[in-house]
Amino acid sequence: MKAESFVRKNRSQAIAITAKALEVEPAKVEGIWDTLSFNVNLTGSLLRQLSLLSEWIVEEVKTDAAVPDLKGRLMSEPLSQIDRSRVSVQ
């Protein structure tokens, strides 16, 4: 994937872009950079994390809205067509 390749080949620039997006000093991002993983994939773990985040948002906003069914909203077909091994959620 192009984004993965960019991050590997352009470490300093990727850190600067990430720091700007997060509105933090690049040194803070650089300090944790090697612990991060930049992979394009759809996994059960990602789905669980998104579901937990959705639950937290509903609780924090104190809304009567239901937590959405995220599995039904994932579009795995485009990534699966590029590289089936990157999709473990159907």
C-alpha positions in Angstrom: 0.0 0.0 0.0 1.3 3.4 -0.9 0.7 4.9 2.6 2.7 2.1 4.3 5.5 2.5 1.9 5.6 6.3 2.4 5.8 5.9 6.2 8.7 3.4 5.9 10.7 5.4 3.3 10.0 9.0 4.7 10.2 8.6 8.5 11.0 12.3 9.3 8.3 13.6 7.0 5.7 11.1 8.3 6.5 12.1 11.9 6.1 15.8 10.9 2.8 15.1 9.2 1.5 13.1 12.2 2.7 15.7 14.7 0.9 18.4 12.8 -2.3 16.4 12.6 -2.2 15.7 16.3 -1.1 19.2 17.2 1.9 18.1 19.2 5.6 18.6 19.0 7.4 16.3 16.5 9.7 15.1 19.3 6.8 13.6 21.2 5.7 11.7 18.1 9.3 10.6 17.4 9.6 9.3 21.0 6.8 6.7 20.4 7.2 6.2 16.6 8.9 2.8 16.8 6.0 1.4 19.0 3.4 2.3 16.3 2.3 0.0 13.5 1.1 1.4 10.2 -0.7 -1.2 8.3 -3.8 -1.0 6.1 -6.1 -3.9 7.2 -9.5 -4.8 8.5 -9.4 -7.1 11.5 -11.6 -8.3 14.3 -9.3 -6.3 16.7 -10.0 -3.1 14.7 -13.7 -3.7 14.7 -13.6 -4.3 18.5 -11.7 -1.0 19.1 -14.1 0.9 16.9 -17.0 -0.6 18.8 -15.5 0.3 22.1 -14.9 3.9 20.9 -18.5 4.1 19.7 -19.8 2.9 23.1 -17.6 5.5 24.8 -18.9 8.3 22.6 -22.5 7.4 23.2 -21.8 7.4 27.0 -19.9 10.6 27.0 -22.4 12.5 24.9 -25.2 11.2 27.1 -27.3 10.5 24.1 -30.2 8.1 23.6 -28.7 7.1 20.3 -27.8 3.4 20.0 -24.3 2.2 19.4 -24.2 1.5 15.6 -23.6 -1.9 14.2 -20.2 -1.2 12.7 -19.7 -4.7 11.2 -22.6 -4.1 9.0 -21.1 -0.8 7.8 -17.6 -2.0 7.0 -16.9 -2.2 3.3 -14.2 -4.9 3.1 -14.6 -5.7 -0.6 -12.3 -3.0 -2.0 -9.4 -3.9 0.2 -10.1 -7.6 -0.2 -9.9 -7.2 -4.0 -6.4 -5.6 -3.6 -5.1 -8.0 -1.0 -7.3 -10.6 0.6 -4.8 -11.3 3.3 -5.4 -7.8 4.8 -9.1 -8.6 5.6 -10.0 -10.9 8.4 -13.4 -9.4 9.0 -16.2 -10.5 6.7 
